[in-house]
Amino acid sequence: MFQKIALAAAIVLAPAWATSASAKTFVYCSEASPSGFDPALSTSGTTYDAVGQTIFDRLVEFKKGTTEVIPALAESYQVSDDGLQYTFKLRPNVKFQTTDYFTPTRDMNADDVIFSFVRQWKADNPWHQYTGAATWEYFDALGMGDLIQSIDKVDDMTVRFVLKRKEAPFIANIATPFASILSKEYADKLQADGKMAQMNQLPVGTGPFGLVSYQQDAVIRYKANAGYWAGKPKIDDLVFAITPDATQRYQRLTAGECNLMSYPNSVDVAAMKANPDLKVSELAGLNVSFLAYNTMQAPFDKPEVRRALNMAINKQAIVDAVFQGAATVAKNPIPPGMWSYNNAIKDDPYDPKAAKAALDAAGVKDLSMKIWAMPVSRPYMLNARRAAELMQSDLAAIGVKTEIVTYEWAEYLKRVKAKDRDGAVILGWTGDNGDPDNFLGAMLSCDAVGGNNWAQWCNKDFDALVIKAKETTDTAARTKLYEEAQALFKREAPWDTLDHSLAVVPMRKNVVGFVQSPLGAFQFDTVDLSD
């Protein structure tokens, strides 16, 4: 039904998306469906936008347009002199959303905060495996389970986290969507009713918008939270019009069917800028795209094989074809705008002849492999299929046969985590908090194997450097450790680093109040539509 409506004129669409003639509705043309409505179960930016940035809040958050951490559900916090205790004073009178499926009877308190973290931490918690296949990827990738000593209720409005060791990025980490605060009262009701799976389908949070309805691969509808602690949003209704094809998103934008869109084709940006009905926001992205080899599977368990394949791939050609100049070739796993970036690193040269010789020297003959291509556009990779086709051609030139595979986005993200996955996967990352650990630890640590570590790469020396960097608050010392970690990464080559892109957000001319995030988040609590 939605597909038929979507192809109709905007005048037909408007009644389908608006709730009343007087309601102010903002339509965002998004790129994919969320994997669910519990943000702690995901590491997907698509899910974070649809859930973490709309329905939920955290103890602290990032100031709009920056990586500066500011108070949110906690009105203040204190850190002990030894750096091991973080005490949060909660904001009073914060309301959970009232929905058709739940009416809260109390304000947010310490019980909600403790529940939101303990369910991810303790294997004996009844909510730890509530979906059957629940995995707390982000929590685990950050090593939070080994970091936390206790989470204590000081009083109804005060929570204290006690850590086993110093953790420099701790505050920045809990500003990310995995640390969203859920309603324990709602959880208790679902558990009593035998409907625990509903937590990932019908969410209740404290955020600026409450969920109204969801049609998979079609549309998500939200209502502004009139009791939002930071003030009711200026729009009444928010709609995510799920539109996987970037060309169709552009068509909808120009037709006035949506107010703002995600991830345009780079070839369309010049025309967007020239269109008097549109405006385009641009920002250097804190991101990276990569081809992650499964280092648990032969012959990709050998660094010399991975480096040989890297030399066979023409990354500049990929950047030119996919981004039309709106990206740069990547040589490191963190972006160049991030502190501790090691610019002294030399990238693998594009040298097919040397690549073939290196494969021969490693004893690799008649190699066949899969290249996994994302089915959606992301800021760090606008067209993974096109990138995979270019890689396929490059690898064929050195005698490597490849098969390009893809799946629906949620299924893709599930399958690429498998430790027996064949070949190499195209994925990427937009930084969540501006800290290098959010790249090096979250995606390349031993804790992240089987989760965000899509290369399944566990290097004890690398891990030791990253852990040591997290345990000091001295930025100069952390920088030196991260520089060394990047050099080790380059020698071992678990990825072929592909690109760092410019983040581009097109919108209608009458959109006001949208602040582009350096962390890639799409947030709509401050947007409005001018007359």
C-alpha positions in Angstrom: 0.0 0.0 0.0 2.7 2.5 1.0 4.7 1.8 -2.2 1.6 2.8 -4.3 1.1 5.9 -2.2 4.7 6.9 -2.4 4.7 7.1 -6.1 1.7 9.4 -6.2 1.7 13.1 -6.2 2.5 15.0 -3.0 -1.0 16.2 -2.7 -2.1 12.6 -2.3 0.7 11.8 0.2 -0.1 14.7 2.6 -3.4 13.3 4.0 -1.8 9.9 4.5 1.0 11.4 6.6 -0.7 14.3 8.4 -2.8 13.7 11.5 -5.0 16.7 11.1 -5.4 19.7 8.9 -3.8 21.9 11.5 -0.9 19.6 12.6 2.6 20.6 11.5 4.1 17.4 10.0 7.8 17.0 9.2 8.7 14.2 6.8 12.2 12.7 6.7 13.1 10.4 3.8 15.3 7.8 5.5 17.4 5.1 3.9 16.3 1.9 5.7 14.2 0.3 8.4 15.5 0.1 12.0 16.5 -3.3 13.2 14.2 -2.9 16.2 13.1 -0.3 18.8 15.5 -1.1 21.6 18.6 1.0 20.8 20.9 -1.0 23.0 20.4 -4.1 20.8 21.9 -2.3 17.8 25.0 -0.5 16.5 23.2 0.7 13.3 23.1 4.4 12.7 19.7 3.9 10.9 18.3 2.4 14.1 19.9 5.1 16.3 18.3 7.8 14.2 14.8 6.1 14.2 14.9 5.2 17.9 17.8 6.6 20.0 17.5 10.1 18.7 13.7 10.3 18.7 12.1 8.2 21.5 14.9 8.0 24.0 17.4 10.2 26.0 20.5 9.5 28.0 22.1 10.7 31.2 24.3 13.0 29.2 24.1 14.0 25.5 26.1 15.9 22.9 25.5 19.5 22.4 24.0 20.1 19.0 26.5 20.3 16.2 29.5 19.3 18.5 31.1 16.5 20.4 30.8 18.4 23.6 29.1 16.4 26.3 26.4 18.2 28.3 23.9 17.1 31.0 20.6 15.6 29.9 18.6 13.2 32.1 21.2 13.8 34.7 21.3 17.5 35.6 24.8 17.1 36.9 27.5 14.6 37.7 30.7 14.4 39.8 33.8 12.3 39.3 35.8 11.1 42.3 39.4 12.1 42.6 40.6 8.6 41.8 38.5 8.6 38.6 36.6 5.4 39.6 33.3 6.8 40.8 30.8 8.8 38.7 27.8 10.1 40.6 24.8 11.4 38.6 22.1 13.7 40.1 19.0 13.0 38.0 16.8 15.7 36.6 13.5 16.0 38.4 10.0 15.8 36.8 11.1 13.9 33.7 8.1 12.2 32.2 8.0 9.0 30.2 5.8 9.1 27.1 2.2 8.2 27.4 1.2 6.0 24.5 -1.8 3.8 23.4 0.0 0.8 25.0 1.3 2.3 28.2 0.5 5.1 30.7 3.3 5.8 33.2 2.3 6.5 36.8 5.6 8.0 38.0 8.5 10.2 36.8 11.9 8.8 35.8 14.1 7.8 38.7 17.2 5.9 39.7 15.4 2.5 39.2 15.1 3.2 35.4 18.8 4.1 35.1 20.0 1.0 36.9 17.6 -1.2 34.9 18.7 0.2 31.6 22.4 -0.8 32.2 22.0 -3.9 34.4 19.9 -5.7 31.7 22.9 -5.4 29.4 25.5 -6.3 32.0 24.2 -9.2 34.1 23.6 -12.6 32.4 21.2 -13.6 35.2 18.9 -10.6 34.7 15.6 -11.7 33.2 15.9 -9.0 30.5 19.4 -10.1 29.4 18.1 -12.5 26.7 14.5 -11.2 26.4 14.3 -11.3 22.6 15.8 -14.8 22.4 18.7 -13.7 20.3 19.5 -10.5 22.2 23.1 -9.3 22.0 24.4 -6.1 23.6 27.0 -5.4 20.9 27.9 -1.9 21.8 28.0 -2.5 25.6 30.2 -5.6 25.0 32.4 -4.0 22.4 33.3 -1.2 24.9 34.2 -3.8 27.5 31.6 -2.3 29.9 30.9 -5.6 31.6 34.5 -5.9 32.7 34.7 -2.2 33.5 31.8 -1.7 35.9 32.2 -2.8 39.5 28.7 -1.7 40.6 25.8 0.6 39.8 24.4 1.9 43.1 21.2 3.7 44.0 22.2 6.4 46.4 18.6 7.7 46.5 15.6 7.9 44.2 17.3 10.7 42.2 21.0 9.8 42.5 22.9 7.0 40.8 26.6 6.1 41.3 28.7 4.0 38.8 31.8 2.5 40.4 34.4 1.3 37.9 37.2 -1.2 38.3 39.7 1.0 36.5 40.0 4.5 35.0 38.1 4.9 31.7 38.8 8.2 30.0 36.0 8.0 27.4 33.3 6.8 30.0 31.2 9.9 30.0 31.4 10.3 26.2 30.5 6.6 25.8 27.3 6.8 27.8 26.1 9.7 25.7 25.6 7.2 22.8 22.3 5.5 22.1 23.2 2.1 23.7 23.0 3.9 27.0 19.4 5.2 26.5 17.2 5.1 29.6 14.1 2.9 29.5 11.2 2.7 31.8 11.5 0.0 34.5 7.8 0.4 35.2 7.0 -0.5 31.6 9.4 -3.4 31.7 7.9 -4.7 34.9 4.4 -4.6 33.3 5.6 -6.4 30.1 7.2 -9.1 32.2 4.1 -9.6 34.3 2.0 -9.8 31.2 4.3 -12.2 29.5 5.0 -9.8 26.7 8.7 -9.0 27.1 9.4 -9.1 23.4 7.2 -6.0 23.0 10.0 -3.9 24.5 11.8 -4.1 21.1 8.5 -3.4 19.2 6.6 -0.8 21.2 9.1 1.4 23.0 8.5 3.9 25.8 11.2 6.6 26.5 11.6 10.1 27.7 12.6 11.5 24.3 11.1 14.3 22.2 8.8 12.0 20.2 6.7 9.0 21.0 6.0 6.1 18.6 2.6 6.1 16.9 3.0 3.3 14.3 5.4 1.4 12.2 5.1 -0.4 8.9 8.3 -2.2 8.1 10.2 -1.0 5.0 7.6 1.7 4.6 6.9 4.3 7.3 7.4 5.2 11.0 5.1 7.8 12.5 5.8 9.7 15.7 3.9 12.2 17.8 5.7 15.1 19.6 6.0 14.5 23.3 4.0 17.4 24.8 5.6 16.7 28.2 9.2 16.6 27.0 11.5 17.8 29.7 13.5 20.0 27.3 10.3 21.6 25.8 7.8 20.3 23.3 9.2 20.1 19.7 8.0 22.8 17.3 6.6 20.2 14.9 3.5 18.1 15.9 4.2 15.0 13.9 7.3 13.3 12.6 7.3 10.8 9.8 10.2 8.6 8.6 9.4 7.7 5.0 11.6 4.7 4.5 13.1 5.0 1.0 16.1 2.8 0.3 16.9 4.2 -3.2 18.8 7.6 -3.1 17.4 8.6 -6.4 13.8 8.1 -5.2 14.6 10.1 -2.0 15.8 12.9 -4.2 12.6 12.8 -6.3 10.5 12.9 -3.2 12.5 15.9 -1.8 12.1 17.9 -5.0 8.4 17.0 -5.2 7.9 18.3 -1.7 6.9 14.8 -0.4 9.6 15.0 2.2 11.3 17.9 4.0 14.8 16.4 4.4 16.6 13.4 3.1 19.5 11.2 4.0 22.6 10.3 2.0 22.1 11.7 -1.6 23.9 10.3 -4.6 27.0 12.5 -4.9 26.3 13.0 -8.6 23.1 14.8 -7.6 24.5 17.3 -5.1 25.4 20.0 -7.7 21.8 20.0 -9.0 20.5 20.1 -5.4 22.6 23.2 -4.7 21.3 24.9 -7.9 17.6 24.2 -7.0 16.0 27.3 -5.5 13.6 25.2 -3.5 16.3 23.3 -1.7 19.4 24.0 0.5 22.3 21.7 1.3 24.2 21.4 4.5 27.7 20.0 4.4 30.1 18.9 7.1 33.4 16.9 7.2 32.3 13.5 8.6 34.0 11.7 11.5 33.7 8.5 9.5 35.5 5.7 7.7 34.5 3.0 5.3 36.4 -0.3 5.0 36.6 -3.8 3.5 36.9 -6.1 6.6 38.5 -9.5 6.0 37.4 -12.4 8.1 40.8 -13.0 9.8 39.5 -16.2 11.3 39.3 -17.9 7.9 42.2 -19.0 5.7 43.8 -17.4 3.8 42.6 -14.1 5.3 44.2 -15.2 8.6 47.6 -14.2 7.1 48.5 -10.4 7.2 50.6 -10.8 4.0 47.5 -12.0 2.1 45.4 -9.2 3.4 48.1 -6.6 2.4 48.4 -8.2 -1.0 44.6 -7.8 -1.6 44.8 -4.2 -0.4 47.4 -3.4 -3.0 45.2 -4.9 -5.7 42.3 -2.5 -5.0 42.3 1.0 -6.6 40.7 3.0 -3.8 41.0 6.3 -5.6 38.9 4.9 -8.4 36.2 3.9 -5.8 36.2 7.4 -4.3 35.9 9.0 -7.7 33.1 6.8 -8.9 31.1 6.6 -5.7 31.6 10.1 -4.2 32.4 12.4 -7.2 35.1 14.1 -5.2 33.2 14.4 -1.9 35.5 12.0 -0.1 39.2 11.2 0.4 41.0 7.9 0.4 41.5 6.5 3.9 44.8 5.1 5.2 44.0 4.9 8.9 41.0 3.4 10.8 40.2 6.8 12.3 39.3 10.0 10.3 41.9 12.7 9.8 39.9 15.3 11.8 40.2 13.3 15.0 42.9 13.9 17.5 45.7 11.2 17.6 45.4 10.7 13.8 48.7 9.2 12.7 49.6 11.1 9.5 53.0 9.5 9.4 51.4 6.2 8.3 52.1 5.2 4.7 49.2 3.8 2.8 49.3 0.5 0.9 50.2 1.5 -2.7 47.9 0.5 -5.6 50.2 -2.0 -7.3 48.5 -5.0 -9.0 51.8 -6.5 -10.1 53.2 -6.4 -6.5 49.9 -7.7 -5.2 50.0 -10.8 -7.5 53.6 -11.5 -6.5 52.7 -11.2 -2.8 49.9 -13.7 -3.2 52.2 -16.1 -5.0 54.8 -15.7 -2.3 52.2 -16.5 0.3 51.3 -19.7 -1.6 47.8 -18.6 -2.5 46.6 -19.9 -5.8 43.1 -19.8 -7.4 41.6 -17.8 -4.6 37.8 -17.3 -4.7 36.1 -15.1 -2.1 32.9 -13.2 -1.4 32.6 -9.4 -1.3 29.7 -8.4 0.9 28.0 -5.2 -0.3 25.7 -3.2 2.0 22.2 -2.8 0.6 21.8 0.8 1.9 23.5 4.2 1.5 25.5 5.4 4.5 27.5 8.6 4.7 30.7 6.7 4.5 29.6 4.5 1.6 26.9 5.8 -0.7 26.9 2.9 -3.1 28.5 -0.3 -1.8 27.4 -2.3 -4.8 29.3 0.0 -7.2 32.3 -0.2 -4.9 32.1 -4.0 -4.8 32.0 -4.1 -8.6 35.1 -2.0 -8.9 36.9 -4.3 -6.4 35.7 -7.3 -8.3 37.3 -6.0 -11.4 40.6 -5.1 -9.6 40.8 -8.5 -7.9 40.1 -10.3 -11.2 43.2 -8.6 -12.7 45.4 -10.6 -10.2 43.5 -13.8 -10.7 41.1 -13.6 -7.7 37.6 -14.7 -8.4 34.9 -12.9 -6.4 31.1 -13.2 -5.8 29.2 -10.1 -4.7 26.5 -10.9 -2.1 24.0 -8.7 -0.2 21.0 -9.0 2.0 18.3 -6.8 3.4 20.0 -4.4 5.9 19.0 -6.0 9.2 19.8 -9.5 7.8 23.1 -8.2 6.4 24.2 -6.8 9.8 23.3 -10.1 11.4 25.1 -12.3 8.9 28.3 -10.4 8.7 29.0 -11.0 12.4 29.4 -14.8 11.9 32.8 -16.0 12.7 32.7 -18.5 9.7 31.6 -15.8 7.2 33.4 -16.1 3.9 35.4 -13.3 2.4 35.3 -9.6 3.2 32.6 -7.2 4.1 32.0 -3.6 3.1 31.0 -1.6 6.1 31.9 1.6 7.9 31.5 3.7 11.0 30.5 7.3 11.9 32.0 8.2 15.3 29.6 8.3 18.1 31.4 10.5 20.5 34.6 12.1 19.0 37.0 9.8 20.9 39.5 7.6 19.1 38.4 4.6 21.3 35.0 4.8 19.6 36.8 3.5 16.5 39.8 1.6 17.7 38.1 0.0 20.7 34.5 -0.4 19.4 35.5 -2.1 16.1 38.9 -3.6 16.5 39.2 -4.8 20.1 39.1 -8.5 21.2 35.9 -7.7 23.2 34.2 -6.7 19.9 34.9 -10.0 18.1 31.5 -11.5 17.1 29.9 -8.1 17.3 31.3 -4.8 15.9 34.7 -6.3 15.1 33.6 -7.4 11.6 37.2 -8.6 10.8 37.0 -11.0 13.8 40.5 -9.7 14.5 41.9 -10.1 18.0 45.5 -8.9 18.4 46.7 -8.9 22.0 49.3 -6.2 21.4 46.8 -3.9 19.7 44.3 -4.6 22.5 46.9 -3.7 25.2 47.6 -0.3 23.6 43.9 0.6 23.3 43.1 -0.5 26.9 46.1 1.4 28.3 45.0 4.5 26.3 41.5 4.3 27.9 43.0 4.1 31.4 44.8 7.4 31.3 43.3 10.9 31.1 46.5 12.5 29.8 45.7 13.4 26.2 49.3 13.5 25.1 49.9 10.0 26.5 46.7 8.7 24.9 47.7 10.2 21.6 51.0 8.4 21.6 49.4 5.1 22.4 46.7 5.5 19.7 49.4 6.5 17.1 51.2 3.2 17.9 48.0 1.3 17.6 47.3 2.7 14.2 50.8 1.7 13.0 50.2 -1.9 14.3 46.8 -1.9 12.6 48.4 -0.9 9.3 51.0 -3.7 9.5 48.4 -6.3 10.3 45.8 -5.0 7.8 42.5 -6.5 9.1 40.8 -4.0 6.8 41.4 -2.3 3.6 40.6 1.3 4.7 38.6 2.8 1.8 37.4 6.4 2.4 36.4 9.3 4.7 33.4 11.2 3.3 31.9 14.6 3.4 28.5 14.4 5.0 25.8 16.0 2.9 22.2 16.7 4.0 19.8 18.2 1.5 16.5 19.7 2.7 13.6 22.0 1.6 14.3 25.7 1.7 11.7 26.2 4.5 13.4 23.8 7.0 14.7 25.7 9.9 16.4 24.6 13.1 18.1 21.5 11.8 21.7 21.2 13.1 24.0 18.8 11.3 25.8 16.5 13.6 29.6 15.7 13.2 28.6 12.3 14.6 26.2 11.7 11.7 23.0 11.7 13.8 19.7 12.9 12.4 17.8 14.8 15.2 14.5 16.6 14.8 13.6 17.9 18.2 14.6 21.5 17.1 13.4 21.5 13.5 10.5 23.7 12.3 8.9 24.7 8.9 8.8 28.3 8.0 5.8 29.8 6.2 
